[in-house]
Amino acid sequence: MSKSEYNNAFVEGLGIELEDVNEDLEFNSIEEWDSIGHMGLIAALEESFDISFETDDIVEYSSYKVGIEILKKYNVEIQ
């Protein structure tokens, strides 16, 4: 999958601008990525990549970079 699809999930899920999406994003590093924003992000990712996250992965999804690694478990490679 493309990095633009991944980035767009952050835009949609967190309600942020595309230029605010970067590899340094982490949970609670911006106002929009709080617990409610987190669930919006998870929902956007599940819809974008047609997957269903396990609970442990939802909890562990703590940053942009960690998310790429978690998605590999679901056969989603971000390039």
PDB file with one MODEL, atoms N, CA, C and O in Angstrom:
MODEL        1
ATOM      1  N   MET A   1       0.837  -1.174   0.000  1.00  0.00           N
ATOM      2  CA  MET A   1       0.000   0.000   0.000  1.00  0.00           C
ATOM      3  C   MET A   1       0.886   1.242   0.000  1.00  0.00           C
ATOM      4  O   MET A   1       2.048   1.214   0.405  1.00  0.00           O
ATOM      5  N   SER A   2       0.306   2.294  -0.455  1.00  0.00           N
ATOM      6  CA  SER A   2       1.104   3.502  -0.570  1.00  0.00           C
ATOM      7  C   SER A   2       1.110   4.296   0.732  1.00  0.00           C
ATOM      8  O   SER A   2       0.182   4.225   1.538  1.00  0.00           O
ATOM      9  N   LYS A   3       2.173   5.041   0.904  1.00  0.00           N
ATOM     10  CA  LYS A   3       2.293   5.906   2.074  1.00  0.00           C
ATOM     11  C   LYS A   3       1.207   6.976   2.051  1.00  0.00           C
ATOM     12  O   LYS A   3       0.774   7.435   3.109  1.00  0.00           O
ATOM     13  N   SER A   4       0.762   7.380   0.867  1.00  0.00           N
ATOM     14  CA  SER A   4      -0.284   8.407   0.804  1.00  0.00           C
ATOM     15  C   SER A   4      -1.600   7.883   1.372  1.00  0.00           C
ATOM     16  O   SER A   4      -2.335   8.641   2.004  1.00  0.00           O
ATOM     17  N   GLU A   5      -1.915   6.594   1.159  1.00  0.00           N
ATOM     18  CA  GLU A   5      -3.122   6.008   1.757  1.00  0.00           C
ATOM     19  C   GLU A   5      -3.008   6.000   3.276  1.00  0.00           C
ATOM     20  O   GLU A   5      -3.968   6.297   3.987  1.00  0.00           O
ATOM     21  N   TYR A   6      -1.822   5.656   3.757  1.00  0.00           N
ATOM     22  CA  TYR A   6      -1.563   5.638   5.193  1.00  0.00           C
ATOM     23  C   TYR A   6      -1.711   7.051   5.767  1.00  0.00           C
ATOM     24  O   TYR A   6      -2.378   7.250   6.782  1.00  0.00           O
ATOM     25  N   ASN A   7      -1.090   8.015   5.117  1.00  0.00           N
ATOM     26  CA  ASN A   7      -1.168   9.399   5.574  1.00  0.00           C
ATOM     27  C   ASN A   7      -2.608   9.921   5.555  1.00  0.00           C
ATOM     28  O   ASN A   7      -3.025  10.643   6.461  1.00  0.00           O
ATOM     29  N   ASN A   8      -3.350   9.556   4.531  1.00  0.00           N
ATOM     30  CA  ASN A   8      -4.739   9.997   4.436  1.00  0.00           C
ATOM     31  C   ASN A   8      -5.601   9.443   5.563  1.00  0.00           C
ATOM     32  O   ASN A   8      -6.563  10.087   5.979  1.00  0.00           O
ATOM     33  N   ALA A   9      -5.265   8.258   6.058  1.00  0.00           N
ATOM     34  CA  ALA A   9      -5.990   7.700   7.208  1.00  0.00           C
ATOM     35  C   ALA A   9      -5.774   8.578   8.439  1.00  0.00           C
ATOM     36  O   ALA A   9      -6.690   8.746   9.243  1.00  0.00           O
ATOM     37  N   PHE A  10      -4.586   9.133   8.593  1.00  0.00           N
ATOM     38  CA  PHE A  10      -4.315  10.059   9.705  1.00  0.00           C
ATOM     39  C   PHE A  10      -5.118  11.347   9.534  1.00  0.00           C
ATOM     40  O   PHE A  10      -5.667  11.878  10.499  1.00  0.00           O
ATOM     41  N   VAL A  11      -5.181  11.840   8.308  1.00  0.00           N
ATOM     42  CA  VAL A  11      -5.955  13.059   8.021  1.00  0.00           C
ATOM     43  C   VAL A  11      -7.422  12.824   8.364  1.00  0.00           C
ATOM     44  O   VAL A  11      -8.048  13.629   9.054  1.00  0.00           O
ATOM     45  N   GLU A  12      -7.953  11.722   7.878  1.00  0.00           N
ATOM     46  CA  GLU A  12      -9.365  11.406   8.093  1.00  0.00           C
ATOM     47  C   GLU A  12      -9.642  11.070   9.566  1.00  0.00           C
ATOM     48  O   GLU A  12     -10.594  11.578  10.158  1.00  0.00           O
ATOM     49  N   GLY A  13      -8.814  10.222  10.135  1.00  0.00           N
ATOM     50  CA  GLY A  13      -9.064   9.743  11.495  1.00  0.00           C
ATOM     51  C   GLY A  13      -8.837  10.772  12.577  1.00  0.00           C
ATOM     52  O   GLY A  13      -9.554  10.798  13.577  1.00  0.00           O
ATOM     53  N   LEU A  14      -7.844  11.621  12.385  1.00  0.00           N
ATOM     54  CA  LEU A  14      -7.514  12.609  13.407  1.00  0.00           C
ATOM     55  C   LEU A  14      -8.048  13.998  13.080  1.00  0.00           C
ATOM     56  O   LEU A  14      -8.059  14.881  13.938  1.00  0.00           O
ATOM     57  N   GLY A  15      -8.487  14.190  11.846  1.00  0.00           N
ATOM     58  CA  GLY A  15      -8.988  15.499  11.447  1.00  0.00           C
ATOM     59  C   GLY A  15      -7.903  16.552  11.387  1.00  0.00           C
ATOM     60  O   GLY A  15      -8.117  17.704  11.765  1.00  0.00           O
ATOM     61  N   ILE A  16      -6.722  16.146  10.905  1.00  0.00           N
ATOM     62  CA  ILE A  16      -5.601  17.075  10.779  1.00  0.00           C
ATOM     63  C   ILE A  16      -5.302  17.314   9.302  1.00  0.00           C
ATOM     64  O   ILE A  16      -5.814  16.608   8.432  1.00  0.00           O
ATOM     65  N   GLU A  17      -4.486  18.296   9.035  1.00  0.00           N
ATOM     66  CA  GLU A  17      -4.082  18.604   7.664  1.00  0.00           C
ATOM     67  C   GLU A  17      -2.983  17.644   7.216  1.00  0.00           C
ATOM     68  O   GLU A  17      -2.191  17.174   8.033  1.00  0.00           O
ATOM     69  N   LEU A  18      -2.938  17.358   5.928  1.00  0.00           N
ATOM     70  CA  LEU A  18      -1.941  16.442   5.380  1.00  0.00           C
ATOM     71  C   LEU A  18      -0.520  16.896   5.707  1.00  0.00           C
ATOM     72  O   LEU A  18       0.344  16.064   5.983  1.00  0.00           O
ATOM     73  N   GLU A  19      -0.268  18.204   5.679  1.00  0.00           N
ATOM     74  CA  GLU A  19       1.084  18.688   5.959  1.00  0.00           C
ATOM     75  C   GLU A  19       1.492  18.479   7.423  1.00  0.00           C
ATOM     76  O   GLU A  19       2.665  18.620   7.767  1.00  0.00           O
ATOM     77  N   ASP A  20       0.517  18.141   8.289  1.00  0.00           N
ATOM     78  CA  ASP A  20       0.826  17.863   9.696  1.00  0.00           C
ATOM     79  C   ASP A  20       1.154  16.398   9.954  1.00  0.00           C
ATOM     80  O   ASP A  20       1.546  16.032  11.062  1.00  0.00           O
ATOM     81  N   VAL A  21       0.996  15.564   8.939  1.00  0.00           N
ATOM     82  CA  VAL A  21       1.296  14.137   9.072  1.00  0.00           C
ATOM     83  C   VAL A  21       2.775  13.931   8.792  1.00  0.00           C
ATOM     84  O   VAL A  21       3.274  14.307   7.731  1.00  0.00           O
ATOM     85  N   ASN A  22       3.482  13.325   9.760  1.00  0.00           N
ATOM     86  CA  ASN A  22       4.903  13.047   9.571  1.00  0.00           C
ATOM     87  C   ASN A  22       5.316  11.861  10.437  1.00  0.00           C
ATOM     88  O   ASN A  22       4.544  11.398  11.276  1.00  0.00           O
ATOM     89  N   GLU A  23       6.517  11.382  10.231  1.00  0.00           N
ATOM     90  CA  GLU A  23       6.998  10.185  10.914  1.00  0.00           C
ATOM     91  C   GLU A  23       7.229  10.386  12.408  1.00  0.00           C
ATOM     92  O   GLU A  23       7.442   9.415  13.135  1.00  0.00           O
ATOM     93  N   ASP A  24       7.189  11.632  12.874  1.00  0.00           N
ATOM     94  CA  ASP A  24       7.398  11.908  14.296  1.00  0.00           C
ATOM     95  C   ASP A  24       6.099  11.952  15.094  1.00  0.00           C
ATOM     96  O   ASP A  24       6.124  12.166  16.306  1.00  0.00           O
ATOM     97  N   LEU A  25       4.964  11.752  14.425  1.00  0.00           N
ATOM     98  CA  LEU A  25       3.684  11.792  15.138  1.00  0.00           C
ATOM     99  C   LEU A  25       3.603  10.667  16.161  1.00  0.00           C
ATOM    100  O   LEU A  25       3.931   9.517  15.868  1.00  0.00           O
ATOM    101  N   GLU A  26       3.161  11.017  17.361  1.00  0.00           N
ATOM    102  CA  GLU A  26       2.969  10.043  18.430  1.00  0.00           C
ATOM    103  C   GLU A  26       1.676  10.354  19.159  1.00  0.00           C
ATOM    104  O   GLU A  26       1.204  11.490  19.153  1.00  0.00           O
ATOM    105  N   PHE A  27       1.107   9.335  19.788  1.00  0.00           N
ATOM    106  CA  PHE A  27      -0.088   9.503  20.603  1.00  0.00           C
ATOM    107  C   PHE A  27       0.156  10.613  21.624  1.00  0.00           C
ATOM    108  O   PHE A  27       1.188  10.638  22.294  1.00  0.00           O
ATOM    109  N   ASN A  28      -0.784  11.507  21.732  1.00  0.00           N
ATOM    110  CA  ASN A  28      -0.732  12.659  22.639  1.00  0.00           C
ATOM    111  C   ASN A  28       0.339  13.693  22.290  1.00  0.00           C
ATOM    112  O   ASN A  28       0.583  14.606  23.079  1.00  0.00           O
ATOM    113  N   SER A  29       0.979  13.570  21.131  1.00  0.00           N
ATOM    114  CA  SER A  29       1.957  14.592  20.733  1.00  0.00           C
ATOM    115  C   SER A  29       1.270  15.804  20.104  1.00  0.00           C
ATOM    116  O   SER A  29       1.843  16.890  20.025  1.00  0.00           O
ATOM    117  N   ILE A  30       0.044  15.594  19.663  1.00  0.00           N
ATOM    118  CA  ILE A  30      -0.778  16.692  19.160  1.00  0.00           C
ATOM    119  C   ILE A  30      -2.148  16.580  19.822  1.00  0.00           C
ATOM    120  O   ILE A  30      -2.566  15.497  20.232  1.00  0.00           O
ATOM    121  N   GLU A  31      -2.824  17.687  19.916  1.00  0.00           N
ATOM    122  CA  GLU A  31      -4.130  17.729  20.589  1.00  0.00           C
ATOM    123  C   GLU A  31      -5.128  16.741  19.979  1.00  0.00           C
ATOM    124  O   GLU A  31      -5.911  16.124  20.700  1.00  0.00           O
ATOM    125  N   GLU A  32      -5.098  16.595  18.669  1.00  0.00           N
ATOM    126  CA  GLU A  32      -6.073  15.743  17.982  1.00  0.00           C
ATOM    127  C   GLU A  32      -5.876  14.249  18.262  1.00  0.00           C
ATOM    128  O   GLU A  32      -6.825  13.472  18.157  1.00  0.00           O
ATOM    129  N   TRP A  33      -4.658  13.847  18.616  1.00  0.00           N
ATOM    130  CA  TRP A  33      -4.416  12.418  18.847  1.00  0.00           C
ATOM    131  C   TRP A  33      -4.515  12.122  20.334  1.00  0.00           C
ATOM    132  O   TRP A  33      -3.530  11.796  20.997  1.00  0.00           O
ATOM    133  N   ASP A  34      -5.740  12.247  20.834  1.00  0.00           N
ATOM    134  CA  ASP A  34      -6.039  11.850  22.202  1.00  0.00           C
ATOM    135  C   ASP A  34      -6.762  10.503  22.125  1.00  0.00           C
ATOM    136  O   ASP A  34      -6.751   9.863  21.074  1.00  0.00           O
ATOM    137  N   SER A  35      -7.379  10.072  23.202  1.00  0.00           N
ATOM    138  CA  SER A  35      -8.009   8.749  23.191  1.00  0.00           C
ATOM    139  C   SER A  35      -9.162   8.673  22.190  1.00  0.00           C
ATOM    140  O   SER A  35      -9.359   7.639  21.551  1.00  0.00           O
ATOM    141  N   ILE A  36      -9.912   9.741  22.051  1.00  0.00           N
ATOM    142  CA  ILE A  36     -11.016   9.736  21.083  1.00  0.00           C
ATOM    143  C   ILE A  36     -10.472   9.780  19.656  1.00  0.00           C
ATOM    144  O   ILE A  36     -10.945   9.045  18.789  1.00  0.00           O
ATOM    145  N   GLY A  37      -9.488  10.632  19.414  1.00  0.00           N
ATOM    146  CA  GLY A  37      -8.846  10.684  18.104  1.00  0.00           C
ATOM    147  C   GLY A  37      -8.209   9.360  17.733  1.00  0.00           C
ATOM    148  O   GLY A  37      -8.204   8.966  16.567  1.00  0.00           O
ATOM    149  N   HIS A  38      -7.670   8.674  18.734  1.00  0.00           N
ATOM    150  CA  HIS A  38      -7.027   7.376  18.503  1.00  0.00           C
ATOM    151  C   HIS A  38      -8.027   6.387  17.906  1.00  0.00           C
ATOM    152  O   HIS A  38      -7.709   5.667  16.959  1.00  0.00           O
ATOM    153  N   MET A  39      -9.226   6.359  18.460  1.00  0.00           N
ATOM    154  CA  MET A  39     -10.221   5.418  17.941  1.00  0.00           C
ATOM    155  C   MET A  39     -10.675   5.822  16.534  1.00  0.00           C
ATOM    156  O   MET A  39     -10.971   4.962  15.704  1.00  0.00           O
ATOM    157  N   GLY A  40     -10.727   7.119  16.273  1.00  0.00           N
ATOM    158  CA  GLY A  40     -11.034   7.572  14.920  1.00  0.00           C
ATOM    159  C   GLY A  40      -9.961   7.153  13.931  1.00  0.00           C
ATOM    160  O   GLY A  40     -10.258   6.748  12.807  1.00  0.00           O
ATOM    161  N   LEU A  41      -8.705   7.256  14.363  1.00  0.00           N
ATOM    162  CA  LEU A  41      -7.585   6.831  13.526  1.00  0.00           C
ATOM    163  C   LEU A  41      -7.655   5.339  13.256  1.00  0.00           C
ATOM    164  O   LEU A  41      -7.491   4.906  12.116  1.00  0.00           O
ATOM    165  N   ILE A  42      -7.896   4.552  14.292  1.00  0.00           N
ATOM    166  CA  ILE A  42      -7.987   3.095  14.133  1.00  0.00           C
ATOM    167  C   ILE A  42      -9.106   2.745  13.148  1.00  0.00           C
ATOM    168  O   ILE A  42      -8.924   1.901  12.271  1.00  0.00           O
ATOM    169  N   ALA A  43     -10.257   3.395  13.297  1.00  0.00           N
ATOM    170  CA  ALA A  43     -11.383   3.137  12.390  1.00  0.00           C
ATOM    171  C   ALA A  43     -11.014   3.499  10.950  1.00  0.00           C
ATOM    172  O   ALA A  43     -11.347   2.763  10.021  1.00  0.00           O
ATOM    173  N   ALA A  44     -10.332   4.622  10.762  1.00  0.00           N
ATOM    174  CA  ALA A  44      -9.931   5.037   9.414  1.00  0.00           C
ATOM    175  C   ALA A  44      -8.942   4.046   8.811  1.00  0.00           C
ATOM    176  O   ALA A  44      -9.029   3.724   7.626  1.00  0.00           O
ATOM    177  N   LEU A  45      -8.008   3.564   9.616  1.00  0.00           N
ATOM    178  CA  LEU A  45      -7.042   2.584   9.127  1.00  0.00           C
ATOM    179  C   LEU A  45      -7.722   1.260   8.774  1.00  0.00           C
ATOM    180  O   LEU A  45      -7.419   0.660   7.743  1.00  0.00           O
ATOM    181  N   GLU A  46      -8.628   0.813   9.620  1.00  0.00           N
ATOM    182  CA  GLU A  46      -9.338  -0.439   9.345  1.00  0.00           C
ATOM    183  C   GLU A  46     -10.130  -0.339   8.051  1.00  0.00           C
ATOM    184  O   GLU A  46     -10.159  -1.279   7.257  1.00  0.00           O
ATOM    185  N   GLU A  47     -10.765   0.795   7.846  1.00  0.00           N
ATOM    186  CA  GLU A  47     -11.544   0.987   6.622  1.00  0.00           C
ATOM    187  C   GLU A  47     -10.629   1.095   5.399  1.00  0.00           C
ATOM    188  O   GLU A  47     -10.903   0.492   4.362  1.00  0.00           O
ATOM    189  N   SER A  48      -9.556   1.854   5.522  1.00  0.00           N
ATOM    190  CA  SER A  48      -8.654   2.062   4.386  1.00  0.00           C
ATOM    191  C   SER A  48      -7.997   0.775   3.918  1.00  0.00           C
ATOM    192  O   SER A  48      -7.829   0.554   2.719  1.00  0.00           O
ATOM    193  N   PHE A  49      -7.627  -0.074   4.870  1.00  0.00           N
ATOM    194  CA  PHE A  49      -6.874  -1.278   4.530  1.00  0.00           C
ATOM    195  C   PHE A  49      -7.686  -2.561   4.662  1.00  0.00           C
ATOM    196  O   PHE A  49      -7.144  -3.659   4.530  1.00  0.00           O
ATOM    197  N   ASP A  50      -8.990  -2.423   4.922  1.00  0.00           N
ATOM    198  CA  ASP A  50      -9.902  -3.560   5.020  1.00  0.00           C
ATOM    199  C   ASP A  50      -9.376  -4.618   5.997  1.00  0.00           C
ATOM    200  O   ASP A  50      -9.249  -5.795   5.657  1.00  0.00           O
ATOM    201  N   ILE A  51      -9.077  -4.168   7.207  1.00  0.00           N
ATOM    202  CA  ILE A  51      -8.577  -5.049   8.263  1.00  0.00           C
ATOM    203  C   ILE A  51      -9.368  -4.796   9.541  1.00  0.00           C
ATOM    204  O   ILE A  51     -10.139  -3.841   9.632  1.00  0.00           O
ATOM    205  N   SER A  52      -9.165  -5.668  10.526  1.00  0.00           N
ATOM    206  CA  SER A  52      -9.717  -5.480  11.864  1.00  0.00           C
ATOM    207  C   SER A  52      -8.593  -5.694  12.856  1.00  0.00           C
ATOM    208  O   SER A  52      -8.031  -6.785  12.954  1.00  0.00           O
ATOM    209  N   PHE A  53      -8.271  -4.640  13.590  1.00  0.00           N
ATOM    210  CA  PHE A  53      -7.181  -4.728  14.555  1.00  0.00           C
ATOM    211  C   PHE A  53      -7.581  -5.556  15.768  1.00  0.00           C
ATOM    212  O   PHE A  53      -8.729  -5.511  16.209  1.00  0.00           O
ATOM    213  N   GLU A  54      -6.637  -6.304  16.299  1.00  0.00           N
ATOM    214  CA  GLU A  54      -6.808  -6.962  17.586  1.00  0.00           C
ATOM    215  C   GLU A  54      -6.653  -5.892  18.667  1.00  0.00           C
ATOM    216  O   GLU A  54      -5.979  -4.884  18.457  1.00  0.00           O
ATOM    217  N   THR A  55      -7.274  -6.116  19.813  1.00  0.00           N
ATOM    218  CA  THR A  55      -7.245  -5.143  20.907  1.00  0.00           C
ATOM    219  C   THR A  55      -5.827  -4.757  21.296  1.00  0.00           C
ATOM    220  O   THR A  55      -5.548  -3.575  21.501  1.00  0.00           O
ATOM    221  N   ASP A  56      -4.925  -5.728  21.403  1.00  0.00           N
ATOM    222  CA  ASP A  56      -3.540  -5.434  21.789  1.00  0.00           C
ATOM    223  C   ASP A  56      -2.878  -4.481  20.797  1.00  0.00           C
ATOM    224  O   ASP A  56      -2.103  -3.608  21.189  1.00  0.00           O
ATOM    225  N   ASP A  57      -3.184  -4.652  19.523  1.00  0.00           N
ATOM    226  CA  ASP A  57      -2.586  -3.786  18.507  1.00  0.00           C
ATOM    227  C   ASP A  57      -3.143  -2.370  18.591  1.00  0.00           C
ATOM    228  O   ASP A  57      -2.423  -1.405  18.333  1.00  0.00           O
ATOM    229  N   ILE A  58      -4.406  -2.239  18.944  1.00  0.00           N
ATOM    230  CA  ILE A  58      -4.997  -0.900  19.120  1.00  0.00           C
ATOM    231  C   ILE A  58      -4.287  -0.176  20.253  1.00  0.00           C
ATOM    232  O   ILE A  58      -3.982   1.012  20.145  1.00  0.00           O
ATOM    233  N   VAL A  59      -4.028  -0.888  21.329  1.00  0.00           N
ATOM    234  CA  VAL A  59      -3.356  -0.299  22.489  1.00  0.00           C
ATOM    235  C   VAL A  59      -1.911   0.051  22.158  1.00  0.00           C
ATOM    236  O   VAL A  59      -1.419   1.102  22.568  1.00  0.00           O
ATOM    237  N   GLU A  60      -1.228  -0.819  21.422  1.00  0.00           N
ATOM    238  CA  GLU A  60       0.188  -0.630  21.106  1.00  0.00           C
ATOM    239  C   GLU A  60       0.421   0.405  19.997  1.00  0.00           C
ATOM    240  O   GLU A  60       1.553   0.848  19.802  1.00  0.00           O
ATOM    241  N   TYR A  61      -0.623   0.793  19.274  1.00  0.00           N
ATOM    242  CA  TYR A  61      -0.497   1.727  18.155  1.00  0.00           C
ATOM    243  C   TYR A  61      -0.228   3.127  18.714  1.00  0.00           C
ATOM    244  O   TYR A  61      -1.142   3.940  18.855  1.00  0.00           O
ATOM    245  N   SER A  62       1.016   3.386  19.022  1.00  0.00           N
ATOM    246  CA  SER A  62       1.374   4.601  19.759  1.00  0.00           C
ATOM    247  C   SER A  62       2.069   5.674  18.924  1.00  0.00           C
ATOM    248  O   SER A  62       2.309   6.777  19.414  1.00  0.00           O
ATOM    249  N   SER A  63       2.391   5.365  17.680  1.00  0.00           N
ATOM    250  CA  SER A  63       3.053   6.356  16.843  1.00  0.00           C
ATOM    251  C   SER A  63       2.899   5.984  15.367  1.00  0.00           C
ATOM    252  O   SER A  63       2.501   4.874  15.014  1.00  0.00           O
ATOM    253  N   TYR A  64       3.226   6.943  14.538  1.00  0.00           N
ATOM    254  CA  TYR A  64       3.207   6.743  13.094  1.00  0.00           C
ATOM    255  C   TYR A  64       4.100   5.563  12.710  1.00  0.00           C
ATOM    256  O   TYR A  64       3.699   4.696  11.934  1.00  0.00           O
ATOM    257  N   LYS A  65       5.313   5.542  13.263  1.00  0.00           N
ATOM    258  CA  LYS A  65       6.278   4.489  12.923  1.00  0.00           C
ATOM    259  C   LYS A  65       5.856   3.129  13.465  1.00  0.00           C
ATOM    260  O   LYS A  65       5.956   2.126  12.759  1.00  0.00           O
ATOM    261  N   VAL A  66       5.388   3.085  14.708  1.00  0.00           N
ATOM    262  CA  VAL A  66       4.932   1.822  15.297  1.00  0.00           C
ATOM    263  C   VAL A  66       3.762   1.270  14.478  1.00  0.00           C
ATOM    264  O   VAL A  66       3.646   0.061  14.278  1.00  0.00           O
ATOM    265  N   GLY A  67       2.905   2.170  14.011  1.00  0.00           N
ATOM    266  CA  GLY A  67       1.763   1.753  13.206  1.00  0.00           C
ATOM    267  C   GLY A  67       2.166   1.012  11.949  1.00  0.00           C
ATOM    268  O   GLY A  67       1.523   0.032  11.573  1.00  0.00           O
ATOM    269  N   ILE A  68       3.208   1.461  11.302  1.00  0.00           N
ATOM    270  CA  ILE A  68       3.691   0.777  10.094  1.00  0.00           C
ATOM    271  C   ILE A  68       4.105  -0.648  10.426  1.00  0.00           C
ATOM    272  O   ILE A  68       3.828  -1.573   9.662  1.00  0.00           O
ATOM    273  N   GLU A  69       4.766  -0.829  11.564  1.00  0.00           N
ATOM    274  CA  GLU A  69       5.188  -2.171  11.989  1.00  0.00           C
ATOM    275  C   GLU A  69       3.985  -3.043  12.336  1.00  0.00           C
ATOM    276  O   GLU A  69       3.954  -4.221  11.982  1.00  0.00           O
ATOM    277  N   ILE A  70       3.005  -2.482  13.018  1.00  0.00           N
ATOM    278  CA  ILE A  70       1.804  -3.251  13.371  1.00  0.00           C
ATOM    279  C   ILE A  70       1.052  -3.674  12.119  1.00  0.00           C
ATOM    280  O   ILE A  70       0.561  -4.801  12.045  1.00  0.00           O
ATOM    281  N   LEU A  71       0.955  -2.799  11.148  1.00  0.00           N
ATOM    282  CA  LEU A  71       0.242  -3.133   9.920  1.00  0.00           C
ATOM    283  C   LEU A  71       0.864  -4.318   9.182  1.00  0.00           C
ATOM    284  O   LEU A  71       0.170  -5.034   8.460  1.00  0.00           O
ATOM    285  N   LYS A  72       2.149  -4.522   9.358  1.00  0.00           N
ATOM    286  CA  LYS A  72       2.806  -5.675   8.717  1.00  0.00           C
ATOM    287  C   LYS A  72       2.202  -6.993   9.178  1.00  0.00           C
ATOM    288  O   LYS A  72       2.177  -7.963   8.421  1.00  0.00           O
ATOM    289  N   LYS A  73       1.713  -7.034  10.423  1.00  0.00           N
ATOM    290  CA  LYS A  73       1.066  -8.244  10.944  1.00  0.00           C
ATOM    291  C   LYS A  73      -0.199  -8.569  10.165  1.00  0.00           C
ATOM    292  O   LYS A  73      -0.651  -9.715  10.155  1.00  0.00           O
ATOM    293  N   TYR A  74      -0.766  -7.572   9.517  1.00  0.00           N
ATOM    294  CA  TYR A  74      -1.998  -7.732   8.760  1.00  0.00           C
ATOM    295  C   TYR A  74      -1.738  -7.750   7.247  1.00  0.00           C
ATOM    296  O   TYR A  74      -2.632  -7.530   6.430  1.00  0.00           O
ATOM    297  N   ASN A  75      -0.478  -8.021   6.919  1.00  0.00           N
ATOM    298  CA  ASN A  75      -0.041  -8.101   5.505  1.00  0.00           C
ATOM    299  C   ASN A  75      -0.225  -6.779   4.758  1.00  0.00           C
ATOM    300  O   ASN A  75      -0.513  -6.765   3.561  1.00  0.00           O
ATOM    301  N   VAL A  76      -0.055  -5.672   5.480  1.00  0.00           N
ATOM    302  CA  VAL A  76      -0.113  -4.353   4.865  1.00  0.00           C
ATOM    303  C   VAL A  76       1.279  -3.759   4.947  1.00  0.00           C
ATOM    304  O   VAL A  76       1.782  -3.467   6.032  1.00  0.00           O
ATOM    305  N   GLU A  77       1.896  -3.584   3.787  1.00  0.00           N
ATOM    306  CA  GLU A  77       3.235  -2.980   3.702  1.00  0.00           C
ATOM    307  C   GLU A  77       3.086  -1.549   3.213  1.00  0.00           C
ATOM    308  O   GLU A  77       2.523  -1.308   2.145  1.00  0.00           O
ATOM    309  N   ILE A  78       3.586  -0.604   3.990  1.00  0.00           N
ATOM    310  CA  ILE A  78       3.521   0.803   3.614  1.00  0.00           C
ATOM    311  C   ILE A  78       4.825   1.153   2.913  1.00  0.00           C
ATOM    312  O   ILE A  78       5.908   1.015   3.481  1.00  0.00           O
ATOM    313  N   GLN A  79       4.704   1.610   1.669  1.00  0.00           N
ATOM    314  CA  GLN A  79       5.900   1.930   0.882  1.00  0.00           C
ATOM    315  C   GLN A  79       5.827   3.337   0.364  1.00  0.00           C
ATOM    316  O   GLN A  79       6.744   3.791  -0.321  1.00  0.00           O
TER     317      GLN A  79
ENDMDL
END
